[in-house]
């Protein structure tokens, strides 16, 4: 099995790095536009896109020959999602008491 | 060999998942308290300097790029490039910490550090409307600010230390295209610390500018 199998070219990594910097500029710009309740949504969506790109390509999860790594990553973020969504489901609905 | 390498990354990922849950707890606390004391959290967030935050985000993203290029150099067996990329990564990490130190110094000068001398007189700028906020609620924001950025900075310091050791070993020629697991795993750690900042930046600096 080739050592370079799950690694991309330098040019691809540099392009991805530039893309991440552009997304950072976009999210800063968006923060100064009044989108009402959508400001946090937009900021966190862009952050999630950036984080996903880092996980998939910089951390070599996409194209990893071991599929179990992907399962562990998804499970990790899934448990974080449970923590956040159940906590928010509680606190966001307390005004109904 | 391939199986050994897979096992090493899998183990590293299991550790990183515990880190995700650790910081996840802090994120969760931040979201809940922001919900409960929205005006004070927005005012505290608006008092942060967005330029330093954006600059540090860019620094960390570039350092992630140099880390992945270092891994690539290790795969190619290019010792000089590997050492060069590791050194650049450490320098970028130290730049981040330096900027953080400037920001912390400013917080001390403004008495925005939680404790007996804490004082917060800024108002929440709600699209031009100035709303006064309770100082003790703003203190809560800064407690979480220091807990989150401080814990992140500690991870950065550990990362810089790790890479310093790896640079020395790489210089001595410990790594080859057949064995570079420590570079790969330290890289995974560095990327995760980067991801945590990718979320800290909008949560602390951005989402309360306009809302």
Interface residues (C-beta under 8 A of the other chain):
Chain A: X1 X3 X4 X7 X10 X13 X14 X16 X17 X20 X21 X24 X25 X27 X28 X31 X32 X33 X34 X35 X36 X37 X39 X40 X43 X44 X46 X47 X50 X51 X54 X55 X57 X58 X59 X60 X64 X65 X66 X68 X69 X72 X73 X75 X76 X77 X79 X80 X83 X84 X87 X88 X91 X92
Chain B: X2 X6 X9 X10 X13 X14 X16 X17 X20 X21 X24 X25 X27 X28 X31 X32 X35 X36 X50 X54 X57 X58 X61 X62 X64 X65 X67 X68 X69 X71 X72 X75 X127 X177 X178 X187 X188 X191 X192 X194 X195 X198 X199 X201 X202 X203 X205 X206 X207 X209 X210 X211
